[in-house]
Amino acid sequence: MLVELRAENYAVIDHAIASFGPGLNLLTGETGAGKSILVDALALLMGGKSSADVVRHGAEKAVVSCVFESTSGAEAILEENGIDAESSEIILRREILSTGKGRVFVNNQPATVVVLKQLAPELALVHAQSETLSSFDQAQQRTLLDRFGGISTDAVADAHARWRAANGKLNDLLQGEQDRLRMVDLWSYQRNEIESARLEAGEDEALETEKRVLANAEKLYTAAMNAFEQLYEGGSSAESALRAALRNVEELARYDERFAEASQQLASVRATVGDISSALRDYAEAIDASPERLAEIEDRLALLDRLKRKYGKTVAEVIAFGQEVARKLSEVEDRDEILKALRVELAQAESDYRKVAGALTVEREAAAAKLAKLAEAQINSLAMKVRFEVAVRNSEQESAWTAAGWDEVEYCIATNAGEPLKPLAEIASGGEMSRVMLALKVTVEENAARNLSRVRKKPTPRTLVFDEIDIGIGGRAAEAVGQKLKALARAQQVLCVTHLPQIAAFADQHLVVEKREAQGRTKTQIRTLDDRARNHEVARMLSGAKVTETSLQHAAQMIAASR
């Protein structure tokens, strides 16, 4: 659900905030107040195309933002894009600079327009006056039909994944013979080079340590022996001084027990010095300044370095690369057997896909006939007289196979008597387009709700936005539109811009968009109306600029009747 929408320096809007609630949210106001601009701002946050033209005159940038209640699907999309989820809300923000450049933020973290487009199907479907049905492509039409019929594509998606995997394996193995032989020669060379090195994981680090010791053997021997002399062997060594001090302290302890602990501590220190001295002497004696061993280590490290430059950053990665190459060579050697097994696997995968895709086509054809009949009735109740059809065309060619089946779904309509059916995208009128979309949505959601109720599931919450759906209608048709919006809003949040009081009367939340002039500039504000203010706004829509007692009474009757 959309919780809040903000726009700053966007078109004619200087700063406006709109808060929305569940159910049917209606926006009204005088022509030019900025109602449709708010819908365009939301479309921008759903990944719509931006332009520097939307920046308010004199401003450096336009900022639009919104807050949605999160969904599990939206959170999964955020995780896939490395964006942290914030509690139960998703915050979208988009900035458009006067230069035409822009920035996108999701939960106050930098993002891209691609992420907004991925989130849009989970959050809102915006049908603005300025958009065409190009966004309502065949994939969207197919998805809508599947939702209407409660059709699952899980089985065909699994079959498609298995078919693609089997097909990919076979194609990889069936590369050109010349390429195969060239790769065999390369892999054989790489395997032999790595195997002949007889590598051990981590040996480069051990050899580097030994190399440092051998390269500095004389310095290390001198340092160790000097430390040994100073601690133990020399006449003025630390051990001699400690021994003398210990005798004196022991003498003191014989007469004063306060020095007993000090005597023990000195004895412990003397023992520690002795241990360290022994370790230093042993270390010095073990140093072998062997030029031959040093040269051997340097040669080995040079070999390891060369292999790491070619096959991996570490010796462990080089070993893994060699194992992978050996596996590929083994596959090539067993090529005929593997080819035979892969062809059997692919044939089975093809058969499985054809079976589930064919069953899916049958389901869709049955759902399409039902949807066409119900949607046509819904559309014609909205002051239109149309013929409507849902065409399902399947192609068994492999090029048409997808994770959603092999069907193409297209909605066709004839808006005038005697005209042939044409694709829905060819509707010219924005008002007709909005009403068709509304009728489709109502039909689909009502049937989807029935399907979900049978399996005791709740409908997926989603925000639907319609801009000026009432163009070219009035009277009973307007009331019918209001009733359909209200019906749709029972399961989903609906936002709608309207100029008709018959529709405004059905609002669960009524917002009015107003503009005023201050300091020579136009400013826009949005108010959520209480019952009294709402009654006055519907009366204004009925009678015009001058609200009369009669229009107020009529407005109150309309609102009461809508409930």
N, C-alpha and C positions, 0 to 999 in steps of 0.2 A: 504494500500500500504506500502511496505517495503521502508523506507527512507534511512536507514544506517545500516551497519553491521560492527562490529569491532571484531578482534581476537588478543589476546595477549598471547604469549608463548603457542600457541596451535599447537601441532604437529610440523611441520617444520617452522611455521609462528612465527616470533618474535613479530612483531606489524604491523597490516594491517588494513586499513579503506577503505570500499567500499561504495560509495553513489549511490543510484539508483533512477530512475525516472519512470514515467508512461510508459505503453506500453511494448515493448520487450527489455529486458536487456540481452545482451549476454556477457559471459565471455570466453575469449580465452587466449592462452599462450602455452608455450612449455610444453611437458609432464613432470609431476613432479613438476611443478611450484607451485601447491597448489590450483588449481581451485576446484577440488572435495572436498578438505579439507574445503573450505569455505561453500560449500553446507552442509557438515556434521556438521559444526558449527551451521548453521541455524537449522538443524534438532534437534540438542541438545537443542536449545532454544525453540523448539516446544514440549519439553518433552521427547526427545530421551534418551536412556540409556547412561550413562557416564562411563568413565574408567580412571584410573590413567595413562594409556598408552598415553592419548592425551596431557599430560603435556610435554612441550618442555624440552629436556635434560638440566639439570642444574638449572631449574626454580623451585620455590616452588609451584606455582599454574598456571593454565591456566584460562584466563578470556575471555568469549565471550559475546557480548552484541549486541542489535539491537534496532532500533526505528521504530515503525509502526504507521501509521495514525490510529486513534481509530475508532471504530464502535460502534453503540448503543448496539449491542449484547455483544461486549467485555466489555463495561462499565458496563453492567448489571452483567456480571461474576465477575468483580472486586468488585462491590458493595456486591454481595453475599458472597465474601470471605473477606470482611472488608478491602479492599485496596482502597485508595483514587485515583481517576482519576486525571490526570494532563493535563489540557487544552485539546488539540485535539490529543495528542500523547500518545502512550504506550511504555514505556522503559522496556525491558527485559534484565536481566544480570544473568549470571551463572558462578560460580567459581568452578573449580575442583582442589583440592589440590593433591600434589604428593602422599599423603597417601591414596588417593582414595575417601576421603570424599569431600563433596561439599556443596555449598550454592546457593540459588536462591533469586533473588530480582526482584520485579515488581514495576515500578515507584519508585525505590530506597527504597522500603519497603520490609522487609523479607517475603518470600513466600515459596511455595513448588513446586515440580515437578508436582503434581496433578493440581495446578493452571495453569501451562504452558500447560498441556494436555487439560484442559478445554478451554483455549484461542486459541489453535492451529486451530480448525475448523473455527474460526472467522477471523484468520489472514493469515494463509498460509498452503498450502499442499505441503510438500517436498517429492519428489520422487528421493531419492539418489541411487547411484549405490550399496551402501552397504546394503540397506534395501530390504526386501522381501515384497511380497504383503500381509503379515500377518496383516499389519495395514489397508489394504483395505478389511476389513471383510464384512460379509453380511449386517450389519447395514449400512456401508458406501455405499455398492453397491445399497442397497434399496434407500438410500437418493439420490444417483446420478440418479437413475431411476425416482424418484419423481420430481427431479428438471428438468429432461428432459421433462417429461410430464406435468409440471406445476400442479402437483397433491398436494392437500392440505390434511394434516392428522389431521386438527383441530377437525373435527366432530368425528372421531374415538377416538381421545385423550380424548375428553369430555365424550364420551360414556364409554370409558374404566375407567375413573376416577369415574363415577357414579356406574359402576358395581363393582369396587373394594371396594368402600365405603359401598355399600349395602351388599356385600359378607362379609366384615369385621365385620359389625354390627351383622349379623346373626351368624357368627362363634363365636363371643364373647359371644353371648347369649346361644349358644348351647354347652357350655363347659360340661364336665362330670357332672352328677348329684351329685356325691359325692363332687366334687370341688364346685359346686354351693351351696350346703347346708352348706359346711364349710365356704364359704365366707359370706353367709347370717348370720350365727352365729357371725362371726367377725364384720360385718357391724352393726348388731343390738347392739352388745356390745359397739362399738365405738360411735354410735349415742346416746345411752342412757347415756354413760359417759359424752359426751359433753353437751347434753341437760340438764342433771341434774345439771351441774355446773352453768347454767343460766348466761352465759358469756355476757359481754358488751365490745365492742371494746374500747381499750385505758384504761381500768380500772386498769391494772397492773401499768401503769405509775402514775396514781392518788394515788393508794395505796402505792407505793414506797415513794411518797412525804409525805403522811400522816404518814407513818411508821417512817420516819426520824424525823418528828416533835415530835411524841410521845416518841420515844427512847431518845430524847434529850430535853424533856419538861422542866426539872429543869434549864438546861443551858439557854434555850431560854427565860424562864421567868425572870431569873436573868439579862440576857443581856438587855432585853426590859425595865425592871424597872430601871436598872442603867442608861440607856440612857435617860429614862423619867425624872429621878431625875436631871441628869446633864443638860438637856435642859430646864426643866420647874419648877420642884417642889422644888429643893434644894435652900438653901439661897444664894449660889453663882452660881445659874443656869445661863445658857446662856440667858434665857428670862429676868431675873432680870437685868443682865448687859445691855442687849439691851434696856430695859425700861428706865434705868437711862441715858444711852447714848442718847436715843431719846429725853428725856426732855431737855438735854443740847443743842443738835443740834437745837431743836425747838426754844429755847431761842435765839440762834445765828441767826436763820432765821428771827426772829422778827426784827432784826436790820440790817441784811445783807442778801439780797435775794439770794446771791450765795449759801447759805446753804439750800434753799428750796428743791432742788432736792435731796440732801443728806438726808434730813428729810424724804422725801417720800420713798427713798430706804430702810432706816432703818425700817420704819413702815412696809414695805413689807416683809423684812427679819424676823421681829418679828412675823408677821402673819404666815409665812411659818414655823417657829420654833414651833409656837402653833399648827399648823395642824399636823406636824410630831409627836409632843409630844402626841397629842390625839390618833393618830394611834398606837403609841407604847403602850400606856396604854390599849387601846382596845384589841390589840393583846395579851398582857400579861394576861388580864382578861379572854380571850377566851381559853387560853391553859388549856386542860383537861388532866392531867397526869393519864390516865386510863390504868392500866396494863391489864385489861380485853379486852379493845379495841385493844391494841397492840398485844395481843396474837391472837385475832380474825383476825387481818390483816395479821399476819405472817402465820397463817394457810391458809388463802385465797391465799396468794402469793405462798405458797408451792404447793397448788393445781394447780394454773395457771402455775407454772414452770413445773410441771409434765406433764400437758396437752401439753404445748409448746414443750417439749422434744419429745413427741410422734407424734404430729399432725401439728406443724408449728412453725415458729420462733416468731410469734406475736399472740396476742389474736385474731386479725382479721383473720389470716390464719387458726387458729383452728376453728373459727366459719364457715369459708368457707369450710373447710374439712368436718365438720359435715353436712353442707348443701349438699355437694356432696354425702356423704354416704347415706343421707336420700333419695336423688334422685335415687341412685342405688337400694335401697331397694324398692322404689316405682315401679321401672321398673321390678324388680323381681316379685313383687306382681301382676303386670299386664302382666306377662310373656307370657301367652297364646295369649292375644290380640296383644301384640307387635310382637310375632313370626309370627302370621298370616299376620300382616301388612308388616313385613320385607320380608317374602317369596313372597308376591305380588310385593313388590318393586324390589326384586332381579330378579324375572321372567321378569319384564318389562325392567330392565337394561340389562339382557342377550339378550332379543329380540332386543332392540335398538342397542346393540353392533354388533350382528350378521348381522343386516341389513346394517349398515354403513361399517362394515369390508368387507362384501360381495361386496358391491358397489365399495369399494376401490380396491379389487382384480380384478374386471372387468376393472377398469381404468388402473391398472398396467399391466395387460395382453395385453391390446391394446397398451400401451406405449412401452412395452418390445418388441413386434413384430416390431414396427417402429424403435426403437433404435438399435435392432440387425441388421436390414437391412442397416441403415445408417452407423453404426459403422463399419460393415464389409467392406463396400466400402471405408471408410476412412482408415482403417488399411491396406487394400490391395494396397492403393495408396502410401504406405510408404515402398515399396520394400519387402512386405510380401504377402503370398498367404494363406489365412486362411479361415476357416468357423467359424462364431461367432453366439452365441445364448445367449439370456437372458431368464433364466428359472424363472418362478414365481410359487412357490409351496405354497399352503395354507393348514393350519391345523385348523380344527374347534374345536380341543381339547382345553379346557380352559387353559392348561399349556402353550399353544402357544400364548395366547392373550397378546398383548402389546399395549401401547399407540400409536404405529405406525401401528397397524393392526396385522393380523395373518399370513402374507405372509413372506416366505423366498425368497430372490432374490439372484440368483447366476449367474455370468457371466461365460460362458463356451466357450472354444476355441479349435480348432484343427489347429496346425501350419503347418502340413504337410498332403499332400493328402493321403487318405486312413486311416488316424488315427481317432480314436473316439474323440468326444468332451470331454474335461476335464475341471475341474474348473480352472479359470484364475490363481489362486494362484500356480498352478503346472508348470507355465512357468519357464524354467530354465535360459534363457538368460536375463541378465540385459538390453541389448539393445532392445530386443523384448518387454520386460516388459514396458520400457519407451515409446516405440512407440505405444503400445496398449493403455497405459494411455493417451498419447497425443491425439490419435485418438478419444478415448472416451470423453475426455474433450472438444475437438473441437466440436464433435457431440452434446454433451449435452448443451454446452454453446450457440452454434448457435441456437438450438431449444428453449432453455430457453429465449434467447434474443427476439426471435420471439413471444413467449408467453407473455413476459413482455411488449413488444411494443404494443400488442393488448389491454392490460389494462393500458397502459401509465405509466408503472413503469420502473425504472432504474434497471439494473442488480446489484446484491450485489457485491461490490468490494472485491477482494481477490487476494492474491499472489500465483501463481503456480510456482513451481520450478522443473526443469528437469535437471538431470545430465547426460551429454554425451549421449544424445538421438540419436546420429548419428552413434553408433557402428554398423559396418557391412553394411553400406549403402553408396551410392555415386551417382554422376550424377543426373539424373532426380529425383530419390527418395529423394536425399538430398534437392533439390530445393523444392520438394513437402512438405517436413518437414518444411522448412523455411516458406513457404506460410501458412501452418497450424498454426505454432507458431505466425505468424503475425496476422492471423485471430483471434486467441484466445486472443491475446494481445489488441484487439480493446475494449474488455469489461473488461479485467482484466490485472493486472500487471503480466508479465511472466519473470522468470529468467531461463536462460539455459546456461549450459556449453557445448561448441562445439569445434570440431577440424576441421570442414569443412567450407571452405570459402563460399560455396553456402548458408549455413545457416547464417553465420556471416554477410553476405551482407544485411540481412533483419533487422538488429538491429536498434532500436530507440535510445538506449544508448549502446555503445560498451566499455567494460572494458577489459583491458589486465592485466593478472597476471604474474609478472616477479620475478625471484629470482636471487640474486647475492651474491657473497662471500665478506665478510668484516671482517677483524681481525680474520680470521680462522673460521668464522661461516656463515652459510647460512641465508640470510635475504630475506623476501618476500615483495613486494610492489604491489599496485594496482593503475593503472592509468585509468582515464576516457579519452577516445580518442576524439580529435576534428576531423573534416572532413579529414584533411591532414594525421594525424596519423592513422586514421581508414583505409584510403586507403592503407597506407603502411603495416598495420597489415594484411589486407586481401591479399595483394600481397605476404607477407611472407608465409601465409598459402597456397597460390597457388604454389609458387616456391621453398619453403624451406628456408634455411639460407641465400642464396644470392638472393636479390631482384633485378629484372631486369626491364628495362623500359617497356618491353612487359608485364610482370606480373602486373606492376603498371597500365598500360592501361586497361588490362583485369579486374583488381580489380575495377577500376573506372566504367567500363561498367556494371559489376555485381551489384554494389551498385546503379547505376542509374536505372538499369532494375528493381531492387527490389522495387523501389519507385512507 
